[in-house]
Amino acid sequence: MASTNQLCLIVVSILITVECEVRTPAHRLKCTNGGVCERPDLNTLKFFLVGDTGGLPIYPYTTYGQNKVAKALSQMGEEKSSEFQISLGDNIYYTGVKNIFDQRFESSFEDVYLGDAMQKPWYMIGGNHDHFGNITAQVAYTYHSSRWTFPSLYYKISYKFSEKGISVDFIMTDTIVLCGNTRDVEDAGFFDMIFADVSADPDNPKDPKAAQTQWKWIERQLNESTADYLFVAGHYPVLSISEHGPMKCLVEKLNPLLKKYRVSAYFAGHDHTLQHLAVKDSSSEEDVFIDNETEPLMMHYIISGAASRSDRSKKHEGDVPPGSSLFRRVS
């Protein structure tokens, strides 16, 4: 169970934030699924949250926004000595990749994120657009890249830093397996997706048995974690004021687990904005002690889905708890 230590986030694309060489898959994977990467030389663990990086399926295979964000990430990563990136899905627009040799890995990822800071590990999860293509090829690409790290559809990342041994667990989930794909993508062609209305919530998971297996895995990871900070990441948001809004499946099934196990924050993409929402846990009477002051126990939701395009919609502003939206930026 995670402690209620103070949660500190630095926002850029979003940056939450060592110098290291280009890493082999074995080196990168040692931080996952039971392994722990230890950095006693660091007083702060710094990393980027980026979502919806996916570029374009036609030349130049990137967007203006993606290139601007990539440049900013590189510059700030060097200035702040970031340790790694977490990519929150929709890695390749609009229909994922065909196989591990798909040129989109190069044109929409490898050739875009330049500079030393961007050569550090990218921990990936799948988004709805990725699942329209060959999602297993994205997992397999882990062994064909020096930074793309996607060991399985869902997995755990663990770090320990500072001389105090502060521990952090990241539970990386596949919300498309959990909830199903959005109707603007599922069983639609390329042009259908472009001209279709934005979909509502997914109806249900395509494979209920696979979804149930992952739900059990998530709760087991949350229950067994003893980390000082415990984060959960998924492509779909639990809460959002923007175009897609709250995801019913996650509100009903994941949110109670986030609260039960006192997760520090939930990270998501999908909506092409930057958002920070915080909701007081009304089910808990316990407060936390921060900077010599007592504050209520809060559940934090971070959305970083503007890494290649942005959306100004506030369509679901009335669908989140009053006063919960602390920050929103669209460009």
Helices and strands as residue ranges (DSSP letters): E 15-16, H 25-29, E 37-39, E 47-50, H 64-80, E 84-87, H 104-105, I 106-110, G 116-119, E 122-124, H 128-131, H 135-140, G 141-144, E 148-149, E 155-161, E 166-172, H 175-179, H 190-195, H 208-224, E 229-233, H 248-253, H 255-260, E 265-268, E 274-280, E 287-290, E 293-296, E 298-304, G 317-319, E 325-329
